[in-house]
Amino acid sequence: MEDVTLHITDREGKKHSVLAPTDMAMNIMEVIRSYELAPEGTIGICGGMAMCASCQCYVNSDNEINAMEDEEDAMLSEAFNVKDNSRLSCQIPITDALHNLEIELAPEV
């Protein structure tokens, strides 16, 4: 599969279905930025290094996602609005397993 469909709910509650390429080594945060689903400067402030939590999202489907690394876990332990299904979208690479993934962007802090 070359592209997967992601279902992303933005911070205003609007749902977007977007295509994401699996062959470009992108992550979810980069897809959100490329489709401008969050205002410029409010997501991925650290550039995708798991150092700011501005790209926190809630995973609302049961797709198989890569395991959380220590850096991401540490950042989420200090973030606001964290839920059991919180992840940093910069730490989730686009793969075939994400087809029809449903996420919601966490509120901006």
C-alpha positions as CSV (number, residue, x, y, z in Angstrom):
1,M,0.0,0.0,0.0
2,E,1.4,3.4,-0.9
3,D,-1.0,5.7,0.9
4,V,-3.0,5.2,4.0
5,T,-6.1,7.1,5.1
6,L,-5.9,8.8,8.4
7,H,-9.0,10.3,10.2
8,I,-7.9,13.3,12.2
9,T,-10.1,15.5,14.4
10,D,-8.6,18.9,14.8
11,R,-8.6,21.1,17.9
12,E,-11.9,22.7,16.9
13,G,-13.6,19.3,16.6
14,K,-13.7,19.1,12.8
15,K,-12.9,15.7,11.3
16,H,-10.6,15.4,8.4
17,S,-9.8,12.3,6.3
18,V,-6.4,12.6,4.7
19,L,-4.1,10.5,2.7
20,A,-0.6,9.8,4.0
21,P,2.2,8.2,2.0
22,T,3.9,5.2,3.5
23,D,7.0,5.5,1.3
24,M,8.3,8.9,2.4
25,A,9.4,8.2,6.0
26,M,6.9,10.7,7.4
27,N,5.3,10.7,10.8
28,I,1.8,11.8,11.8
29,M,2.9,15.2,13.0
30,E,4.4,16.0,9.5
31,V,1.1,14.9,7.8
32,I,-0.9,17.2,10.2
33,R,1.4,20.1,9.3
34,S,1.3,19.4,5.5
35,Y,-2.5,19.4,5.5
36,E,-2.5,22.5,7.8
37,L,-4.8,20.9,10.3
38,A,-3.3,23.0,13.2
39,P,-2.3,26.7,13.0
40,E,1.3,27.3,12.1
41,G,3.6,27.3,15.1
42,T,1.2,25.3,17.3
43,I,2.3,21.8,16.4
44,G,5.7,20.2,16.2
45,I,7.4,23.2,17.8
46,C,10.5,21.1,18.6
47,G,10.7,19.8,15.1
48,G,9.6,16.3,15.9
49,M,12.2,15.4,18.6
50,A,9.8,14.4,21.4
51,M,10.8,17.5,23.4
52,C,7.7,19.7,23.5
53,A,4.4,17.7,23.4
54,S,2.8,20.3,21.1
55,C,1.9,17.4,18.8
56,Q,0.2,15.3,21.4
57,C,-2.8,13.4,20.1
58,Y,-5.3,10.8,21.3
59,V,-5.4,7.5,19.4
60,N,-9.0,6.5,19.2
61,S,-8.8,3.3,17.1
62,D,-7.1,0.0,17.7
63,N,-4.5,0.1,14.9
64,E,-1.2,-1.5,15.7
65,I,1.2,1.4,16.4
66,N,4.9,1.3,17.2
67,A,5.7,1.0,20.9
68,M,6.3,4.2,22.9
69,E,10.0,4.9,23.5
70,D,11.4,6.3,26.8
71,E,11.8,9.9,25.5
72,E,8.1,10.0,24.4
73,D,7.0,8.5,27.7
74,A,9.0,11.0,29.7
75,M,7.7,14.0,27.7
76,L,4.1,12.8,28.1
77,S,4.6,12.5,31.9
78,E,5.2,16.2,32.0
79,A,2.6,17.3,29.5
80,F,-0.9,18.7,30.0
81,N,-4.2,17.0,29.0
82,V,-2.6,13.6,28.9
83,K,-4.9,10.6,28.7
84,D,-4.3,6.8,28.6
85,N,-4.4,6.9,24.8
86,S,-2.0,9.9,24.4
87,R,0.9,9.7,22.0
88,L,3.2,12.3,20.4
89,S,2.3,12.3,16.7
90,C,5.9,13.0,15.8
91,Q,6.8,9.6,17.2
92,I,4.3,7.6,15.1
93,P,5.8,6.8,11.6
94,I,3.4,6.3,8.7
95,T,3.1,2.6,7.9
96,D,0.5,0.4,6.3
97,A,-0.8,-0.6,9.7
98,L,-2.1,2.9,10.2
99,H,-4.7,2.7,7.5
100,N,-8.0,4.1,8.9
101,L,-6.3,5.3,12.1
102,E,-8.4,7.7,14.1
103,I,-6.8,10.4,16.2
104,E,-7.8,13.6,17.8
105,L,-5.4,16.5,18.4
106,A,-5.0,17.3,22.1
107,P,-5.9,20.9,23.2
108,E,-3.2,23.5,22.7
109,V,-1.6,24.7,25.9
